[in-house]
Amino acid sequence: MLGLLSFTVLIPARYASSRLPGKALADIAGKPMVVRVAERARASGAAAVWIATDDQRILAAARDHGCDAIMTRADHASGTDRLAEAAERLALADDEIVVNLQGDEPLMPPDLIGRLAHALAQRTAASIATAGVPITDADELFNPNVVKVVCDHAGYALYFSRAPIPFARDAFGAGGRPGGPLPRGLPAYRHLGIYAYRAGFLRAYARHAPAAIERFEALEQLRALWHGHRIAVVITDAAPPLGVDTPEDLEHTRQLVRASEPAA
């Protein structure tokens, strides 16, 4: 059982989405998706949960369901930049731990949210805590839509990439891809896009110049590594359900929620 720790969950939620416009407000068993996300955050033991949005429709829907919400600018380059503005507007102290829970993760386990906050509190050398899950399937390792993370002996991230890392040269051979299962013991992990920061780091991150590796990989956490920040990685054995990116993901999530909740 995790001990008591005061932390805040911030949920960045935009209306625009290239594959599923307005998905933050998509109905999931009678509630907007972003409200479902906020409910998961509340169950984590967070002291406060705020939805940070750039859209009045999301703001209104959140407040209609009793969720705290705050408006942010529409021109932020990343969700982390949006949270930096929210932390500033909420006047969070520099040492306040903030968990960044994406607004399209309505099935994120509350326990994992709390574990990240506690991991950052314990790892004073880290600016960020995030999560990973072991990869056992070659298709997943070689899928560029699956972000991989490689860690050092102490559990700090060395690099994040869409490429298959670490690359098992002898096992994969000249073809660059295994014909069978992944080699036993390969320390390959899928990165889960949930983060814990201290509010002071969020303010510093907003001032950091973007990095070339961030731009080419399209992974904003690489900006932090580029500028010398350490990222602690919590490894979880059970992968949470995937977030909602497509209409198919949305329908699958609806089915899971309906199956888990008793009929009214």
URSUL-V327379 format. One record per residue. N is the residue number from 1. PHI is phi as a letter, one per 40 degrees, with the letter a starting at -180 (NA if undefined). PSI is psi in whole degrees, -180 to 180 (NA if undefined). D_LAST is the distance of its C-alpha to the last C-alpha in whole Angstrom. Layout:
# URSUL-V327379
N,PHI,PSI,D_LAST
N,PHI,PSI,D_LAST
This chain:
# URSUL-V327379
1,NA,129,32
2,c,142,33
3,c,177,35
4,c,134,34
5,a,131,35
6,c,121,34
7,a,161,33
8,b,138,31
9,b,127,29
10,b,133,30
11,b,102,28
12,c,130,30
13,a,110,28
14,b,155,30
15,c,-39,29
16,c,139,32
17,a,129,32
18,c,-36,34
19,c,-22,32
20,a,76,28
21,d,139,29
22,g,19,26
23,c,-26,24
24,d,-27,24
25,b,4,21
26,d,135,20
27,c,129,16
28,b,101,14
29,f,46,10
30,g,1,11
31,b,146,13
32,c,148,17
33,d,-43,19
34,c,-29,21
35,c,-40,18
36,d,-41,17
37,c,-46,21
38,c,-36,21
39,c,-39,18
40,c,-42,20
41,c,-42,23
42,c,-37,22
43,c,-8,21
44,c,-10,25
45,g,10,26
46,c,145,28
47,c,-30,30
48,a,148,29
49,b,124,27
50,b,135,28
51,c,124,27
52,b,114,30
53,b,166,31
54,b,13,33
55,b,130,31
56,c,-30,30
57,c,-40,27
58,c,-41,25
59,d,-47,27
60,c,-43,25
61,c,-41,22
62,c,-49,22
63,c,-34,23
64,c,-27,20
65,b,17,18
66,g,19,20
67,c,142,22
68,c,136,26
69,a,152,28
70,b,140,31
71,c,141,33
72,b,170,36
73,c,158,38
74,c,-7,38
75,b,18,41
76,c,140,40
77,c,-23,41
78,a,166,39
79,c,-33,35
80,c,-40,38
81,c,-38,40
82,c,-42,37
83,c,-33,36
84,c,-43,39
85,c,-43,39
86,c,-43,36
87,c,-37,38
88,c,-45,41
89,c,-31,39
90,c,-3,37
91,f,44,40
92,c,138,39
93,c,154,42
94,d,-32,44
95,c,2,43
96,c,130,39
97,c,130,37
98,b,128,35
99,b,128,32
100,c,106,32
101,b,118,28
102,c,146,28
103,c,0,25
104,b,28,25
105,b,64,24
106,c,-5,20
107,b,15,20
108,c,128,23
109,c,126,23
110,d,-34,24
111,c,-37,26
112,c,-37,28
113,d,-48,28
114,c,-39,30
115,c,-38,32
116,c,-44,34
117,c,-44,34
118,c,-37,36
119,c,-42,38
120,c,-39,39
121,c,-35,40
122,c,-27,42
123,c,84,44
124,c,-20,46
125,c,-13,48
126,c,144,45
127,c,-23,44
128,b,147,41
129,b,142,38
130,a,-173,36
131,b,156,35
132,a,162,36
133,b,140,35
134,d,143,38
135,b,128,38
136,b,-2,39
137,b,131,39
138,c,-39,42
139,d,-39,40
140,c,-42,38
141,c,-38,41
142,c,3,43
143,c,117,40
144,c,-15,41
145,c,-10,38
146,c,119,37
147,c,131,39
148,b,152,41
149,b,140,42
150,b,133,45
151,b,160,46
152,c,-175,49
153,c,-24,50
154,c,3,48
155,g,20,45
156,c,144,45
157,c,134,45
158,c,-39,48
159,a,153,47
160,b,142,44
161,a,157,44
162,c,-11,43
163,c,162,46
164,c,96,46
165,b,142,47
166,c,149,48
167,c,116,50
168,c,90,52
169,d,-51,55
170,c,-36,57
171,c,-35,53
172,c,-27,52
173,g,-169,56
174,c,-27,58
175,c,-14,55
176,g,9,53
177,a,137,50
178,c,145,49
179,c,-16,49
180,b,-148,47
181,c,164,45
182,c,149,46
183,c,142,48
184,c,133,47
185,g,-1,47
186,c,120,47
187,c,68,45
188,b,132,43
189,b,136,40
190,c,131,37
191,c,134,36
192,c,130,33
193,c,58,33
194,b,139,32
195,b,151,34
196,b,138,35
197,b,170,38
198,c,146,40
199,d,-34,40
200,c,-36,44
201,c,-40,44
202,d,-41,42
203,c,-39,44
204,c,-41,47
205,d,-40,45
206,c,-22,45
207,c,-12,49
208,c,139,49
209,c,143,51
210,d,151,49
211,b,153,50
212,c,-42,52
213,c,-33,50
214,c,-44,46
215,c,-44,47
216,c,-38,48
217,c,-17,45
218,f,49,43
219,b,108,42
220,c,-22,42
221,c,-20,42
222,c,-22,45
223,c,-40,46
224,c,-46,46
225,c,-42,48
226,d,-37,51
227,c,13,51
228,g,10,51
229,c,145,48
230,c,143,47
231,b,115,43
232,c,138,42
233,b,120,40
234,c,120,37
235,c,126,37
236,b,139,33
237,c,-31,33
238,b,117,30
239,c,131,29
240,c,159,26
241,d,148,24
242,c,153,26
243,c,179,25
244,c,112,25
245,b,-24,28
246,b,165,28
247,d,-34,25
248,c,-40,25
249,c,-42,24
250,c,-45,21
251,c,-38,20
252,c,-41,20
253,c,-42,18
254,d,-42,15
255,c,-42,15
256,c,-41,16
257,c,-44,13
258,c,-37,11
259,c,-26,12
260,c,-15,12
261,b,138,9
262,c,148,6
263,c,142,4
264,c,NA,0
